Amino acid sequence: MLEIQAPRRVRFNVAGTIYETFLETLERFPSTLLGDSLRRVDFFDSNTKTYYINHSAIAFDAILFYYQSNGRLIRPPHVPMEIFEEECIFYDLGTKAIGNMKAKEGYEFDDTETTLTEFQKQTKFQKLWQFFEEPTSSFAAQIYLLITLIITTTTVMLDCFVTLAVYGHSDTFRVLDHVSNYTNFIFLAEFIARLISTPSKPKFFKSTRNIVDILAILPLITFIAITDERLQNVLFHKVFRLFRVLRLTLWARYFRSLKMVLEILSNCVSDILMLILFIAIASTLLGTITYYAELEDKNSPVSSVPDGMWLAIQTIVTLGYGDIIPVTVIGKLFTALTAAIGALTVILPLLSLEEKYIDIYTKMFRIKAIHLDPLKPFEKSLKRMSSRK
């Protein structure tokens, strides 16, 4: 058979991504799709000595790790639970492995109800959690999402309008301020509902979204606790109101492009910190040199080292305010050197950002393309099962 000709080192092509492992690794779980030679051979190409599987490459990373780690199944962070569970069922990892994986993430799992087209029965709390966390789960969830986004945008716009001098402390200002505050009761109710229905309380409070929600709700707490309008105008209350602007970042949860940008920035934190550190060092060094170069001219705008550092920062990031400029020949030469260094400083991190952008975009695109039809991954398995009968 074809399986006999396959080498001990097995090669997979999953949605264009190449994986290699040892045959002994797959045989640790002979009851699974990849561990059963008779079932695995359907995907084997004798010409290229490669198994071709048209499924998610990101999910396959976790599937292959399941074999390599002797049964540790961990869901990738970019793959929704429902899609990853479908993948696990396709590779026939077993209800026990899937149940243990879901239990670690706070999901309930009933192996008697797991089929190719129907998943575990959800409790009321799980349905409530899914309603808030997965807008595509139902039509009502989509309507609620639309209303929430409209209210969020309106609240932020009201917070901006009340700062206009034309309103001042007029009646219009008070009305807009009260409307802005009372709309936060909706977000407070949502936060409490999500807190009650969350599968894991520790993960809930560690989530960035929930931290933003807590900061955005703080103005409502001060609005309720402080009844005196004079005290409501103190500095800390105004600072709390600024946190409501952070709620606009929640739009990224529902738009793939914004989510991808935040994902890239989170993956490039080390690169951004190194960029800031390099700019700080370069601006200090070149700013100091520029300052001493400008000492020859008493009318030079660079009258101190901080002025020289400000000039260096403007030059490095190509900002060019023009409020401080060099007047001596040596100062202009060092400023030109600062511009050249700044160009290299900005280009290198951009190359890293571009690489990670392409990588994350490709992964997200694959997931979307492969799972347009949730039953498609199981069509071949169903046909094989029916033929055996």
N, C-alpha and C positions, 0 to 999 in steps of 0.2 A: 504493500500500500504506500501511498504518498508519505504517510507519517514515518515510515521506516527510513525514508531518504532524508528526513529532516535532521539537521545537525543537533548536537546536544545543546548548543547555544541557540536559543530561539529568538527570532526577529519578528517584531510587530510593526505594522504601519497603521496607525490609528488617526484617521482624518488628516493624513499628511505628515504626522509626527512619528519619527522612528523610535522604537523602544527595543532593547535587547535584554534578555535574562536567560537563566539556565533552565533547561527542561526539568531538572530535579526540583527547582523552586516551584514550578507549576504543579508538579505531581504531589506536593504536600497536601493538596486539597483535590483529590481525584473526582469528587462528586460535583465539582464546579464545571463551568463551561470550558475554561482554559485548562483545567486539570484533567479533563476527560479527552483522551486522544481521539476517540471516535467522533465526538462532537466538535472538537477543535479543528479537525481536518477539513471541515466544510469551508473554512476561511483561508486555507493554505493554497499558495501559488507555487507550483513546482518549478517554474522557470526562474523566479526570483528568490525562492526559498524563504518566502515572507508570508506572514499571516496578515490579511487585509481586513480591517474592521472599521466600518463607517459609523463611528460613535464619537462622543466627546473625548478629546485628548486630555482635558483637565480632569475629568472624572477617571480616566484610565490611569492617571498618575496615582490616585488613591487606590484603585483596584490592584495595580501592580504592587504597590506597597503592602497591600493586604497579604499577598503571597510571600513577599520578601520578609515581612515581620512576623510570620507565623500567626496571622489572624487578627492583626490590629487594623480595624476599619475606621478611617477618619475622613469625614466629609470635607472637601476643599471649600474654602470660605467663599469662593465666587460662584459656586454651584448651588442653586436652591435645593432644599431637602427633597421635594417631590421629584425633581429631575434626577438627583443622585440616587434616590431609592429605585427609580425605574432602571437606572444603569446597573445597580446591584442585582436586581431581579433578572436582568438580561444575562449577566455573567453568572447567574445562579449561585450566588454566594451563600444562600441559605437564610431562612428567617431568623435564626439565632444571631448571626453576625449583624444582620440589619437591625434587629431589635435591640441589641447591645449598643450599637452606634446611636440609635435614636434615643435610647434611655440616657446616655451620657449628655445629650444635648437638651434633655428635658421634655422629649416627646414621648407620648404613650404609644405602645406598639402591641397589637394583638395578631399573633402569627396565624390564627385561624381565619382571619378576614383578609389576608394579603393575597391578592391575585394579580394577574398581569394588567388588569384595567381598573381595579378597585382597591383603595388603600384603607388603612385603619379607620375605624369609627372615631370621630372626634367628639370630645367633651364640649360642654358649653364654654368653658374657659378657653379651650383651644380654638373654637370658632370665633370667639371674641378677639383673641390675639391675632388670628389670621385676618379678621376684618380690618384691623388697624395696620398690620404689618404687610399684608399682601393685597394691594388695591385691586388686582386683577382677579381675586378670588370670587367676587360676585359683582352684580350690577350695582347693588346698594353701596358696596365699598367704593366703587368708582365715583358714584354720586357724592359720597361723603368726602372723598379725596378732593374733588373739584370744589366743593364748598369750603373745605379747610384751606385750600390754596388761595381762594378768593379772599377769605377772612384774613389770612396771614398777610397778604399783599396790602389789603385795605388798612390793617392795623399799623403796618410799617409806614404807609403813606400818611396816615393821620398823625403819627408821631413826628413826621417831617413837617407837615403843614402847621402844626401848633407852634412851631418855632418861628414862623413868619412874624415880622414886626407888625403887619397889618392887623393881626389878631390880638397881639398883646395879651392883656388880661381881661378881654371883653367876654360877653356872654357866649359868643361863638367859640372862643377858646375853651371855656369850661365845658361846653357841650361836646366838642371834639375830644377833649381830654377824658371825659367820662365814658364816651362811646369806646374810646381806645382801651380804657381800663376794663370795662364790662365785657368786651369781647374775649378777654383772657379767661373768663370763667369757662368758656368752651374748651380751651386748651387744658385748663385745670381738670375738668371732668374727663377729658381724654387721657390725660396723664394718670389719673387715679385708676381708670378702667384698664389701661395697659399694665399698670403696676400689679393689679389684682390678678390679671390673666396671664402674666408672663410665666414661661416655663422655668426660668431660673432668675431668682432675685439678684444674686451677685452679678451675673452677666448684665442684668438690666441696668444696674447703677454704674457699671463700667462702660456702658455704651455711650459713644459721643453724642448721639441724638438725644438721649435722655438727660445728659449733662446740659445740653443746650436748652432743653425744655425746662429744667429746673431754674436755670439762669433767667429764662424768659418769663417764668412765673413769679419771680421775686418782686417785680413791680406791683403785681396784684396783691401780694402779701402786705407790702408796705401801704398800699392804697386802702386795704381793709383795716390794718392795725392803726394807721395814723389818720385821724379824722380832721385834725386841724390843718387847714389849707396852707397856713404859714409853714408848718413843719413839713408838709409835702413838697415844698420847694427847696428843701435843704439839699446839699450836694449829693449825699449818698442815694437819695431817692432818684435824682436825675441820672446818676450813674447806672442805677438798676434799670432805668428805662432804656438805656442804650443796649442792654442785653437782648431786648426784643428784636433788634435788627438781626441778631444771629439766627432767628427762626427762618430767615430766607435761605439759609444753607440747607434746610430740610428739603428744598426743591430738588436737590441733587439725588435724593432717594428715588425719585420718580422719573428722572430724565437720565438716560444712559450716558449722554455726552458729559453732563455735569458730574455724574458719579465717576466717570472715567477720569476727569480732571482731578477730582479730589483723591482718587486712588493713586494717580501718578504722583501727586504732591506728597502723599503719605509715604510712598515708596522712595521718595527722593529727599527725605528729611536730612539724611547724612550729607548728601551732596549740597543741599541748600545751606546747612550749617558750615560746611567747609568753604562755601562761597562767601558767606558773611565773614568768617574768620579771615579769609584771604583779603577781602576788601578792607577789613579793619587794620590788618598789618600793613598792607600796601598804602592805605591812606595816611597812616601814622608816619611811616617812613618817608614817603614822598612829600607829604605835607610839611614835615619838619625841614626837609631839604629845600623845598620851595620857599619856606619862610626865611631861612638864612640867606637864600639867594636873593630875596627881595629886600634885604636890610640896606642895600646900597641906595635905595630910593625911599626917602622918608614919606613921600606921597603915595606909596604903594598901598592898595587896599588890603594886602596881606600883612596885617599888623601884628599877628600873633600866630602861634602854632595851630590853635584851633581853626583860625581862618585858613591856614594852609591845608589843614585836613579837610575842611569843607570844600575847598577848591578841588582837592584830589578826589573826593567822593563824587562831586559833580562830573568831573572829567572821566572817572572810571565807568560810571553808569551812563555816560553820555547824556546827562541831564541838561547841563549848560544854562543855568539860570542867568549868568552874566553879572550877578551882583558883586562877585569878586573875580578879578582877572589879574594875571601877572603883567608887569610893566617892564621888567628888566629882561635882557637877552637870555641870561642863564635861567631865570624863572620860566621863561617861555619854552626853553629847551626841555626842562624837567617836566613841564606841563604836557608837552608833546609826547615825552616818554611815558607819562602817566596815561595818556590816551591810548597808546599802543598796548600797554599792559592791561588796560581796562577792556580792550577788544578781545584779547585772549582770555581774560577772566570770565567774560560773559559767554563766549562761544563754547568753552569746554563743558560747563553745566548744561547748556542747551543740547549738546550732542547726547548727553546721558538722558535728558528728559525725552528727547525724540525716540531714543531706543526703547525706553520703558513705555512710551505712548504706543508705539507700534506693537509691542509685545502684549500689552493689556488689551488693546483694541482687537487684535487678532483672536485672543482668547474669548472675549465677549462675543465676537462675531460668530465664532465657531459654535458656541453654545446656542445662539439664536438660530443659526442655520440648521443645526442637527435636530433640534427639538421643536420644529414647527408642527410636526405631527407626533403627539406623544405615543401613539400606538405603532409608529413605523419601526422602532427598534425591535419590536417583538413579532413582526410579520413573518420573518424567516423562521423563528423558533416555533411559532404556531403551525406553520406549514410542515416543519419537520416532525412535530408531535403528531399531527393529523395523519401524516404518511405512515408513521410507525404503527398507528392503530389499524 
